[in-house]
Amino acid sequence: MEGARFRHTAQFVRWRPERDPESCTYAQLERPVDFRLADVLDGA
């Protein structure tokens, strides 16, 4: 994820028959590690 969208093209192969579409939300996705670019480049 990048913000509220997929970073690359997403392809959905199938839908899980035991799940309702409304039960699948962004809240289930893991949050990526957040960092400031200045903190990473500070040591360079």
mmCIF file of the N, C-alpha and C atoms, coordinates in Angstrom:
data_MODEL
# 
_entry.id   MODEL 
# 
loop_
_atom_site.group_PDB 
_atom_site.id 
_atom_site.type_symbol 
_atom_site.label_atom_id 
_atom_site.label_alt_id 
_atom_site.label_comp_id 
_atom_site.label_asym_id 
_atom_site.label_entity_id 
_atom_site.label_seq_id 
_atom_site.pdbx_PDB_ins_code 
_atom_site.Cartn_x 
_atom_site.Cartn_y 
_atom_site.Cartn_z 
_atom_site.occupancy 
_atom_site.B_iso_or_equiv 
_atom_site.pdbx_formal_charge 
_atom_site.auth_seq_id 
_atom_site.auth_comp_id 
_atom_site.auth_asym_id 
_atom_site.auth_atom_id 
_atom_site.pdbx_PDB_model_num 
ATOM 1   N N  . MET A 1 1  ? 0.836   -1.174  0.000   1.00 0.00 ? 1  MET A N  1 
ATOM 2   C CA . MET A 1 1  ? 0.000   0.000   0.000   1.00 0.00 ? 1  MET A CA 1 
ATOM 3   C C  . MET A 1 1  ? 0.886   1.244   0.000   1.00 0.00 ? 1  MET A C  1 
ATOM 4   N N  . GLU A 1 2  ? 0.404   2.243   -0.661  1.00 0.00 ? 2  GLU A N  1 
ATOM 5   C CA . GLU A 1 2  ? 1.046   3.550   -0.640  1.00 0.00 ? 2  GLU A CA 1 
ATOM 6   C C  . GLU A 1 2  ? -0.074  4.555   -0.373  1.00 0.00 ? 2  GLU A C  1 
ATOM 7   N N  . GLY A 1 3  ? -0.152  4.989   0.877   1.00 0.00 ? 3  GLY A N  1 
ATOM 8   C CA . GLY A 1 3  ? -1.285  5.825   1.254   1.00 0.00 ? 3  GLY A CA 1 
ATOM 9   C C  . GLY A 1 3  ? -2.536  4.974   1.295   1.00 0.00 ? 3  GLY A C  1 
ATOM 10  N N  . ALA A 1 4  ? -3.557  5.415   0.589   1.00 0.00 ? 4  ALA A N  1 
ATOM 11  C CA . ALA A 1 4  ? -4.820  4.673   0.561   1.00 0.00 ? 4  ALA A CA 1 
ATOM 12  C C  . ALA A 1 4  ? -5.005  3.891   -0.732  1.00 0.00 ? 4  ALA A C  1 
ATOM 13  N N  . ARG A 1 5  ? -3.902  3.650   -1.445  1.00 0.00 ? 5  ARG A N  1 
ATOM 14  C CA . ARG A 1 5  ? -4.022  2.931   -2.712  1.00 0.00 ? 5  ARG A CA 1 
ATOM 15  C C  . ARG A 1 5  ? -2.933  1.863   -2.803  1.00 0.00 ? 5  ARG A C  1 
ATOM 16  N N  . PHE A 1 6  ? -3.119  0.950   -3.750  1.00 0.00 ? 6  PHE A N  1 
ATOM 17  C CA . PHE A 1 6  ? -2.114  -0.070  -3.986  1.00 0.00 ? 6  PHE A CA 1 
ATOM 18  C C  . PHE A 1 6  ? -0.930  0.553   -4.714  1.00 0.00 ? 6  PHE A C  1 
ATOM 19  N N  . ARG A 1 7  ? 0.264   0.201   -4.321  1.00 0.00 ? 7  ARG A N  1 
ATOM 20  C CA . ARG A 1 7  ? 1.459   0.772   -4.931  1.00 0.00 ? 7  ARG A CA 1 
ATOM 21  C C  . ARG A 1 7  ? 1.650   0.259   -6.360  1.00 0.00 ? 7  ARG A C  1 
ATOM 22  N N  . HIS A 1 8  ? 1.368   -1.011  -6.579  1.00 0.00 ? 8  HIS A N  1 
ATOM 23  C CA . HIS A 1 8  ? 1.482   -1.609  -7.897  1.00 0.00 ? 8  HIS A CA 1 
ATOM 24  C C  . HIS A 1 8  ? 0.118   -2.134  -8.305  1.00 0.00 ? 8  HIS A C  1 
ATOM 25  N N  . THR A 1 9  ? 0.010   -2.520  -9.548  1.00 0.00 ? 9  THR A N  1 
ATOM 26  C CA . THR A 1 9  ? -1.252  -3.052  -10.051 1.00 0.00 ? 9  THR A CA 1 
ATOM 27  C C  . THR A 1 9  ? -1.666  -4.262  -9.220  1.00 0.00 ? 9  THR A C  1 
ATOM 28  N N  . ALA A 1 10 ? -2.889  -4.235  -8.736  1.00 0.00 ? 10 ALA A N  1 
ATOM 29  C CA . ALA A 1 10 ? -3.412  -5.343  -7.931  1.00 0.00 ? 10 ALA A CA 1 
ATOM 30  C C  . ALA A 1 10 ? -4.315  -6.211  -8.805  1.00 0.00 ? 10 ALA A C  1 
ATOM 31  N N  . GLN A 1 11 ? -4.143  -7.497  -8.676  1.00 0.00 ? 11 GLN A N  1 
ATOM 32  C CA . GLN A 1 11 ? -4.988  -8.440  -9.404  1.00 0.00 ? 11 GLN A CA 1 
ATOM 33  C C  . GLN A 1 11 ? -5.641  -9.372  -8.395  1.00 0.00 ? 11 GLN A C  1 
ATOM 34  N N  . PHE A 1 12 ? -6.952  -9.401  -8.405  1.00 0.00 ? 12 PHE A N  1 
ATOM 35  C CA . PHE A 1 12 ? -7.695  -10.270 -7.506  1.00 0.00 ? 12 PHE A CA 1 
ATOM 36  C C  . PHE A 1 12 ? -8.057  -11.535 -8.269  1.00 0.00 ? 12 PHE A C  1 
ATOM 37  N N  . VAL A 1 13 ? -7.580  -12.658 -7.766  1.00 0.00 ? 13 VAL A N  1 
ATOM 38  C CA . VAL A 1 13 ? -7.763  -13.926 -8.459  1.00 0.00 ? 13 VAL A CA 1 
ATOM 39  C C  . VAL A 1 13 ? -9.123  -14.528 -8.163  1.00 0.00 ? 13 VAL A C  1 
ATOM 40  N N  . ARG A 1 14 ? -9.551  -14.462 -6.913  1.00 0.00 ? 14 ARG A N  1 
ATOM 41  C CA . ARG A 1 14 ? -10.828 -15.061 -6.531  1.00 0.00 ? 14 ARG A CA 1 
ATOM 42  C C  . ARG A 1 14 ? -11.357 -14.347 -5.290  1.00 0.00 ? 14 ARG A C  1 
ATOM 43  N N  . TRP A 1 15 ? -12.608 -14.581 -5.011  1.00 0.00 ? 15 TRP A N  1 
ATOM 44  C CA . TRP A 1 15 ? -13.219 -14.063 -3.792  1.00 0.00 ? 15 TRP A CA 1 
ATOM 45  C C  . TRP A 1 15 ? -13.428 -15.229 -2.850  1.00 0.00 ? 15 TRP A C  1 
ATOM 46  N N  . ARG A 1 16 ? -13.187 -15.003 -1.570  1.00 0.00 ? 16 ARG A N  1 
ATOM 47  C CA . ARG A 1 16 ? -13.389 -16.068 -0.591  1.00 0.00 ? 16 ARG A CA 1 
ATOM 48  C C  . ARG A 1 16 ? -14.879 -16.236 -0.340  1.00 0.00 ? 16 ARG A C  1 
ATOM 49  N N  . PRO A 1 17 ? -15.423 -17.406 -0.623  1.00 0.00 ? 17 PRO A N  1 
ATOM 50  C CA . PRO A 1 17 ? -16.867 -17.600 -0.494  1.00 0.00 ? 17 PRO A CA 1 
ATOM 51  C C  . PRO A 1 17 ? -17.366 -17.513 0.950   1.00 0.00 ? 17 PRO A C  1 
ATOM 52  N N  . GLU A 1 18 ? -16.487 -17.739 1.946   1.00 0.00 ? 18 GLU A N  1 
ATOM 53  C CA . GLU A 1 18 ? -16.941 -17.689 3.340   1.00 0.00 ? 18 GLU A CA 1 
ATOM 54  C C  . GLU A 1 18 ? -16.933 -16.271 3.908   1.00 0.00 ? 18 GLU A C  1 
ATOM 55  N N  . ARG A 1 19 ? -16.507 -15.280 3.141   1.00 0.00 ? 19 ARG A N  1 
ATOM 56  C CA . ARG A 1 19 ? -16.432 -13.899 3.622   1.00 0.00 ? 19 ARG A CA 1 
ATOM 57  C C  . ARG A 1 19 ? -17.434 -13.021 2.888   1.00 0.00 ? 19 ARG A C  1 
ATOM 58  N N  . ASP A 1 20 ? -18.011 -12.082 3.625   1.00 0.00 ? 20 ASP A N  1 
ATOM 59  C CA . ASP A 1 20 ? -18.836 -11.054 3.006   1.00 0.00 ? 20 ASP A CA 1 
ATOM 60  C C  . ASP A 1 20 ? -17.917 -9.941  2.523   1.00 0.00 ? 20 ASP A C  1 
ATOM 61  N N  . PRO A 1 21 ? -18.183 -9.335  1.369   1.00 0.00 ? 21 PRO A N  1 
ATOM 62  C CA . PRO A 1 21 ? -17.326 -8.254  0.881   1.00 0.00 ? 21 PRO A CA 1 
ATOM 63  C C  . PRO A 1 21 ? -17.183 -7.109  1.889   1.00 0.00 ? 21 PRO A C  1 
ATOM 64  N N  . GLU A 1 22 ? -18.234 -6.823  2.647   1.00 0.00 ? 22 GLU A N  1 
ATOM 65  C CA . GLU A 1 22 ? -18.204 -5.723  3.614   1.00 0.00 ? 22 GLU A CA 1 
ATOM 66  C C  . GLU A 1 22 ? -17.244 -5.993  4.772   1.00 0.00 ? 22 GLU A C  1 
ATOM 67  N N  . SER A 1 23 ? -16.899 -7.259  4.996   1.00 0.00 ? 23 SER A N  1 
ATOM 68  C CA . SER A 1 23 ? -16.004 -7.593  6.110   1.00 0.00 ? 23 SER A CA 1 
ATOM 69  C C  . SER A 1 23 ? -14.531 -7.434  5.731   1.00 0.00 ? 23 SER A C  1 
ATOM 70  N N  . CYS A 1 24 ? -14.232 -7.165  4.485   1.00 0.00 ? 24 CYS A N  1 
ATOM 71  C CA . CYS A 1 24 ? -12.853 -6.995  4.027   1.00 0.00 ? 24 CYS A CA 1 
ATOM 72  C C  . CYS A 1 24 ? -12.552 -5.505  3.899   1.00 0.00 ? 24 CYS A C  1 
ATOM 73  N N  . THR A 1 25 ? -11.699 -5.016  4.787   1.00 0.00 ? 25 THR A N  1 
ATOM 74  C CA . THR A 1 25 ? -11.413 -3.584  4.815   1.00 0.00 ? 25 THR A CA 1 
ATOM 75  C C  . THR A 1 25 ? -9.900  -3.333  4.829   1.00 0.00 ? 25 THR A C  1 
ATOM 76  N N  . TYR A 1 26 ? -9.518  -2.078  4.656   1.00 0.00 ? 26 TYR A N  1 
ATOM 77  C CA . TYR A 1 26 ? -8.108  -1.691  4.725   1.00 0.00 ? 26 TYR A CA 1 
ATOM 78  C C  . TYR A 1 26 ? -7.547  -1.892  6.127   1.00 0.00 ? 26 TYR A C  1 
ATOM 79  N N  . ALA A 1 27 ? -8.384  -1.912  7.126   1.00 0.00 ? 27 ALA A N  1 
ATOM 80  C CA . ALA A 1 27 ? -7.927  -2.086  8.503   1.00 0.00 ? 27 ALA A CA 1 
ATOM 81  C C  . ALA A 1 27 ? -7.220  -3.436  8.699   1.00 0.00 ? 27 ALA A C  1 
ATOM 82  N N  . GLN A 1 28 ? -7.472  -4.397  7.835   1.00 0.00 ? 28 GLN A N  1 
ATOM 83  C CA . GLN A 1 28 ? -6.853  -5.714  7.948   1.00 0.00 ? 28 GLN A CA 1 
ATOM 84  C C  . GLN A 1 28 ? -5.421  -5.731  7.431   1.00 0.00 ? 28 GLN A C  1 
ATOM 85  N N  . LEU A 1 29 ? -5.039  -4.754  6.651   1.00 0.00 ? 29 LEU A N  1 
ATOM 86  C CA . LEU A 1 29 ? -3.702  -4.744  6.067   1.00 0.00 ? 29 LEU A CA 1 
ATOM 87  C C  . LEU A 1 29 ? -2.674  -4.284  7.080   1.00 0.00 ? 29 LEU A C  1 
ATOM 88  N N  . GLU A 1 30 ? -1.472  -4.847  6.980   1.00 0.00 ? 30 GLU A N  1 
ATOM 89  C CA . GLU A 1 30 ? -0.387  -4.431  7.854   1.00 0.00 ? 30 GLU A CA 1 
ATOM 90  C C  . GLU A 1 30 ? 0.092   -3.049  7.421   1.00 0.00 ? 30 GLU A C  1 
ATOM 91  N N  . ARG A 1 31 ? 0.426   -2.220  8.403   1.00 0.00 ? 31 ARG A N  1 
ATOM 92  C CA . ARG A 1 31 ? 0.951   -0.886  8.088   1.00 0.00 ? 31 ARG A CA 1 
ATOM 93  C C  . ARG A 1 31 ? 2.431   -1.012  7.779   1.00 0.00 ? 31 ARG A C  1 
ATOM 94  N N  . PRO A 1 32 ? 2.897   -0.388  6.695   1.00 0.00 ? 32 PRO A N  1 
ATOM 95  C CA . PRO A 1 32 ? 4.324   -0.446  6.391   1.00 0.00 ? 32 PRO A CA 1 
ATOM 96  C C  . PRO A 1 32 ? 5.121   0.356   7.405   1.00 0.00 ? 32 PRO A C  1 
ATOM 97  N N  . VAL A 1 33 ? 6.403   0.058   7.490   1.00 0.00 ? 33 VAL A N  1 
ATOM 98  C CA . VAL A 1 33 ? 7.282   0.791   8.393   1.00 0.00 ? 33 VAL A CA 1 
ATOM 99  C C  . VAL A 1 33 ? 7.336   2.242   7.933   1.00 0.00 ? 33 VAL A C  1 
ATOM 100 N N  . ASP A 1 34 ? 7.168   3.153   8.877   1.00 0.00 ? 34 ASP A N  1 
ATOM 101 C CA . ASP A 1 34 ? 7.161   4.574   8.559   1.00 0.00 ? 34 ASP A CA 1 
ATOM 102 C C  . ASP A 1 34 ? 8.487   5.185   9.005   1.00 0.00 ? 34 ASP A C  1 
ATOM 103 N N  . PHE A 1 35 ? 9.110   5.968   8.148   1.00 0.00 ? 35 PHE A N  1 
ATOM 104 C CA . PHE A 1 35 ? 10.354  6.626   8.509   1.00 0.00 ? 35 PHE A CA 1 
ATOM 105 C C  . PHE A 1 35 ? 10.449  7.946   7.758   1.00 0.00 ? 35 PHE A C  1 
ATOM 106 N N  . ARG A 1 36 ? 11.250  8.812   8.290   1.00 0.00 ? 36 ARG A N  1 
ATOM 107 C CA . ARG A 1 36 ? 11.512  10.094  7.622   1.00 0.00 ? 36 ARG A CA 1 
ATOM 108 C C  . ARG A 1 36 ? 12.744  9.945   6.741   1.00 0.00 ? 36 ARG A C  1 
ATOM 109 N N  . LEU A 1 37 ? 12.686  10.429  5.541   1.00 0.00 ? 37 LEU A N  1 
ATOM 110 C CA . LEU A 1 37 ? 13.795  10.319  4.605   1.00 0.00 ? 37 LEU A CA 1 
ATOM 111 C C  . LEU A 1 37 ? 15.040  11.020  5.157   1.00 0.00 ? 37 LEU A C  1 
ATOM 112 N N  . ALA A 1 38 ? 14.875  12.138  5.839   1.00 0.00 ? 38 ALA A N  1 
ATOM 113 C CA . ALA A 1 38 ? 16.005  12.866  6.424   1.00 0.00 ? 38 ALA A CA 1 
ATOM 114 C C  . ALA A 1 38 ? 16.731  12.004  7.448   1.00 0.00 ? 38 ALA A C  1 
ATOM 115 N N  . ASP A 1 39 ? 16.014  11.183  8.197   1.00 0.00 ? 39 ASP A N  1 
ATOM 116 C CA . ASP A 1 39 ? 16.651  10.300  9.175   1.00 0.00 ? 39 ASP A CA 1 
ATOM 117 C C  . ASP A 1 39 ? 17.512  9.241   8.481   1.00 0.00 ? 39 ASP A C  1 
ATOM 118 N N  . VAL A 1 40 ? 17.070  8.767   7.329   1.00 0.00 ? 40 VAL A N  1 
ATOM 119 C CA . VAL A 1 40 ? 17.815  7.748   6.603   1.00 0.00 ? 40 VAL A CA 1 
ATOM 120 C C  . VAL A 1 40 ? 19.057  8.354   5.951   1.00 0.00 ? 40 VAL A C  1 
ATOM 121 N N  . LEU A 1 41 ? 18.924  9.543   5.397   1.00 0.00 ? 41 LEU A N  1 
ATOM 122 C CA . LEU A 1 41 ? 20.034  10.165  4.674   1.00 0.00 ? 41 LEU A CA 1 
ATOM 123 C C  . LEU A 1 41 ? 20.972  10.941  5.571   1.00 0.00 ? 41 LEU A C  1 
ATOM 124 N N  . ASP A 1 42 ? 20.636  11.090  6.830   1.00 0.00 ? 42 ASP A N  1 
ATOM 125 C CA . ASP A 1 42 ? 21.441  11.883  7.761   1.00 0.00 ? 42 ASP A CA 1 
ATOM 126 C C  . ASP A 1 42 ? 22.850  11.331  7.910   1.00 0.00 ? 42 ASP A C  1 
ATOM 127 N N  . GLY A 1 43 ? 23.012  10.013  7.845   1.00 0.00 ? 43 GLY A N  1 
ATOM 128 C CA . GLY A 1 43 ? 24.315  9.398   8.031   1.00 0.00 ? 43 GLY A CA 1 
ATOM 129 C C  . GLY A 1 43 ? 25.172  9.419   6.777   1.00 0.00 ? 43 GLY A C  1 
ATOM 130 N N  . ALA A 1 44 ? 24.621  9.845   5.658   1.00 0.00 ? 44 ALA A N  1 
ATOM 131 C CA . ALA A 1 44 ? 25.374  9.826   4.391   1.00 0.00 ? 44 ALA A CA 1 
ATOM 132 C C  . ALA A 1 44 ? 26.342  10.980  4.268   1.00 0.00 ? 44 ALA A C  1 
# 
